[in-house]
């Protein structure tokens, strides 16, 4: 997993609107980059909606908010539309960005072990350097975790 002080990778990814972006396009801006396992699941919905509900506050603190999951473009688009997210969701179905950040790994659920996205948030400074990593995400209070 990328850690504090690491530079973000130079990878193009598609937003839920079908536009290609690169995280390096945001040079000069602070980024909240949150990785979540799957659109429209209870935890991912709570986390995404919490950030959306606090979007104005996060923007006033100078942050761009970007969500990433391995969902398809169509699933991300429907998820964003259903909840009216004010920020971009990235459809990383190739898992290139997910693996570059090191958030793909072994998980356990109800006694079963499988591989998936490790729910993690990276706070990235204006120069594209990771300044904070949140790996114990509180889905319903995530904005508070970021700001405090």
Steps between C-alpha positions, in 0.01 A plus 500: 500500500621850422596692812555854624763675288440288187413669170175406330527281188458633147197299383200598289159388628145558377247697707136397539424757228730322254776763509865394528694662785838460665551583867797711395250726322415627849846641573459811712192355674460279805326169433293265714531171311282232653498137390187297570411137417175528303235753400152475654601290800408624850849602620607650169173694470532633858859612438430658160187678625683629811765657278232640268305646795821673613621589150466879540698488823773285343519733197527801732801325660651484148438132421398326180310179584543192280361150563642182344366147475547209261144546372424551132434840351127419480479401869692809611280724285181350648639528855595866452163578340296321766656702783589822314869495585669836443841341445651253253490125541769310311415173330819298551373164374854415381615561862809683371463796738376279784807276474737797451382640835528153655140477616420161343547217745366219714181564693273292723123506511288253697791261529580503130828638369510674162682779316351845465543871556626594844292805596765773524517877459807694390538871568727642229663843510524759223824345370359149458659365819305284743477683831261270684353149472176399671464121506244472780219683327184587694253497211232715667748754643769505232501876435568560871789252487650696211456850640604424860 
